Amino acid sequence: MTRAPANLLALRTLLLTHLDNSPGPDDLDPAEVGIVGDPAHRGGYHCGSDRVVSGDYSVVESPRDRAGLTLDAAALDVGPFEVRSGGRTHTLVSFSAWCVAQCAANAADTRDIREIIYSPNGSTVKRWDRLGKRSSGDSSHRWHTHFSFFRDAIKAGRDQRPLFRRYLSSIGLLEDDDMTPEEHNWLATVHKNLTVLDGRNPIGQIYLRLAEGRDDTGAAVTDHPNLKSLGAQLTALQSALSALSSKDFTDETAIAQGVLASLTPEKIAAAIPPAIAKQVADELARRLVA
């Protein structure tokens, strides 16, 4: 039985989250975003392996489709909407034109899209086909836009939301994010490397060389400090400070000798109060006699 795959269900949820109940005369309703064809539908990307037909273009025209054929549908229909955002009105027509332009430019997040069948004006039906095999579609596409995805991408469970997130950001319904998927992947790689500094990757190896004072050949670097030598110096300084903090720097004997060395007999006598001078003299006489 043909089923709706998780990655297209996630895409459907994204569009409805931001385009349903949006300001404007006609938002996007759940019934207007479909993945699996109705029970009578046979052939095409809305069908899984149980409903494809002999020579089905959604299978035979691309090795990506042949390799990815499962019970999963590989298409999404988006119905009409008219929403206000960023001071402008955005419609199915402008949405479709934006997506086709991204596909024609071969943006990285469009490469799993096989085709878009759409109307640029509500009357003419056109088809953008990555394989260049078709250029038109039936009249129902005047009021809905059809996206076909290569079946191998659906089978692999690849996230199909990045392109549509960019659209929602471009019209102001999502926080702006100008980075491409490649830039996101690069940033994630840098973050991972910066958080693993034990030598299991190139950045970690550089960190270890700096810490150990080695150059990229493994030879010791002695002409400037490194993390290892600075750590040893800090440890030595801490030990010296601890030793000094427990030492008694007061030498009473030396202080007394210094004071006495600066006093003459006259200064000593002048410093003794008269009432005590006779007592001192008598004590000195007694000691001399003894």
N, C-alpha and C positions, 0 to 999 in steps of 0.2 A: 504494500500500500504506500503510495507516494506520501512523503512526510516533509514537514518544514524543518530545515536544519537549524541548529542553534545559532550559527553565525548570522543567518538572515533574520531570524527572530530577534536577535540583538539589534540589528540594523533597523528593523521595523519599530522596535521599542524606542530607539533613539529619535527617529523622525516624529513619532507620535508624542513623545515627551516634550518636544520643543515646538511642534507645529500644531498640535491639538490644543484647543483653548488659548491660542495665541491671539493678541489683539488684531482685529480686522474683521471684515464682513463675512469671511468664509474660511474657517480653519480646516485642518486636515482631520478627518474622522477615521476611527479604526476600520470601518468597513471599506475605506478607500485605499487601504494598504494591504495588498495580498501577495501570497507566496505560492501556494499550491492551487492549481487549476481546479475548477469544479469537476464533479464526477464524470461529466461527459467529455471533458477535455482530453484529447489524445495528441501526443507529439509536442515537441518544443521544450523549452527550458522550465516551464511550470510543471513538468511531469518527471517522475523518477523512472527507474528501469522497468517498472511494471506497466507503464503507460506509453513508452516510446513506440514509434511505428517503424516499419521497414524504411531504411534510408533516411531516418530522422536527421534533419540538418543539425539538431542540437547534440548529435553524437558523432556523425560521420565526417563532419567538415574540419574537425580539429583533433589532433592526437591528445590534446589536453582534455577534451570532452570524452573521448573514448576511454582514456585511462581513469577518468574520474566518475564514470557512470555508477550510480548507486540508486537506492530508493529515494534519495533526497532530490527535491526540486532545486533549481538553480536560477531562479528569477524572482524579481520583485516588481510589483506594479505600484505606482504612486498616483493617487487621484488628485483632483483639482483643489487648490487652496488659494487664499488671498489674505496675507497677513501684513501687519504694519510693524516695522522695526527699524530703528536708526533713522527715523524721519522719512522712510520710503516704503512703498508697497511692493511686496514680493509675491510672485505667483508661480503656478506650475510652469508656465512658459519661461519665466526668467530662471527658475531653478533648473529646468531641462537644458536651457542654453548654456548655463554656467557649467553643468556637468559635462556636456558634449565638448565644450571648449577645453576642459581639463583633460578629457580623454584624447582629443585631437593633439594636444600638446604632450601627450605621453607622460603625464605626471606619474610619479612612482606609485601613488595610492590608487591609480586607475587600472593597473595592468592585469587585474583579474576580471575586468569587465569585457565581455565579448561584444556586446552591442547595446545601443540605446535606441528605442523606437519612440518618437516624440513628435509634437507639433510645435513649430516655432511661432505660430500665430493663431492657433485654435481652429484652423481650417485645413492647412496643408500638413500631410504626414511625411516625416522623414525618418531615415534610419542611419545612425552612425554605426558602422560595422568595422571592428578592428581587423577582421580578415578581408575586408573589401569585397564581399560577395553579394551584399544586398544594399538597397538604398531606399526602400519604401516599406510601408506597413498598412494594415487595414484601418478603416475609418474610426474604429474605437479608440485609437491612439490620439484622436483630437482632444479627448478629455481625460486621458491618463497616459503616463509615461512608463515604458517598460524597460527594465534593466535585466540583461542576461549576464550571468557570471560563468566563467569557465568552470566546468564541473570538477576539475582536479582541485581548484581552490576551495570549493565547497566541501569536497571530501576531506581535505586536509584540515578543515575547521579554521581557515585563515580569517582573521578579523576583517570585515568589509566596511567598518564604520569610519575609518580615517578620512576618506574623501568627503563624506557627508558631514562629519564634524567640521571640516574646513568650510564647507558651505554655510553651516549654521553660524560659525564664527564670523564669516565674511559679512553676514547680514545683521550681526549683533545679537544673536540669540544664544550664543555660547561665549564664554570668556575667550578673548583672542589668543590664538596660538599659531604663530607663523612658521613653526618648525616643520620641516618635512619628516616623513617616517625615517629616512636615513639619519637625519640630525637627532631625532629621538633615540635611535639605536646607538649612535655615537656617544650621546650624553650618558646613556645607561651603561655603556662599556667603560667610559671614563670613571663614572661613579663606582662601578664594581671594582675597578683596578685600584682606585684610591682607598677603598675600604679593605683591601687585602694586601698588607704590606709585609708579608712573611716570606717573600722570595718565590712565590708560586707563579708570578707573572712579571713582565719586564719592569713595570713601575716598582713592584716590590723588590726586585733585584737591585734597582738603582738605590732605593731607600737603604737596603742592607749595605751596599758599598759605601754610601755616605756615613752610615753608622759605624762601620768598621774601619773607615779610613783607607779604602782601596779604590783604585781606578778601574776602568772597564776591562782591563787585562787581569785584574786580581792583584796587581802590585801595590805595596803599601805607599800611601801618600804622606810625606813628612814635612812638606813645605808650608802647610797651613793646618789649623786645627780641624778636627772632625768630631762627630758626635761622641765617638768612643773616648777620644782624648779629653774633650771637654767634660765628659762625665767623670773621668778619673780626677781631673783638677777640682771639680766641685766636691767630690768625696774627700779629697785631701784638705781642702779649705774647711769643710765642715768639721773634720777631726781636729784641726788646729784651733778652731773657735771653741769647740767643746773643752779642749785642754785649758785654754786661757780662762774660760768661764769658771773653772774650779780652782784657780790659783789665787793665793792670798798675796796681794802686792804690798801690804803694810809691813815695814821693817822698823819696829819701835826703837831698837838699839841704835840703828843708824841715824834715826831722826834725833834722838837725845844727844848723840855725839856731835851732830851738826849744830845743834842749838848751843851746847856748851862751848864748842870751839869758837863761837862768835862773841862770847862774854869775857870781858876783862874783870879783874878783881874790883876795879872801881865801879864798873857797871853792876856787878853783883851786889856790892855794898849799897849803892844808890837805890837798888830795887828792893832792899829789905826795909820794912817799916821800922821807925825808931824803937817802938815798944818791943820788937822782936830782936833787934840788933844785939842787945846785951845778952840775951839768952843764947844767941848763936855764938857770940864771942866766948861765953863761959863754956859752952859745949865743946867748942874747938880747943880751948885751953885744956879742958879735962882730957880730951883725946890725945893731945900732944904730950901731956905729963905721963899718961898711961903708956 
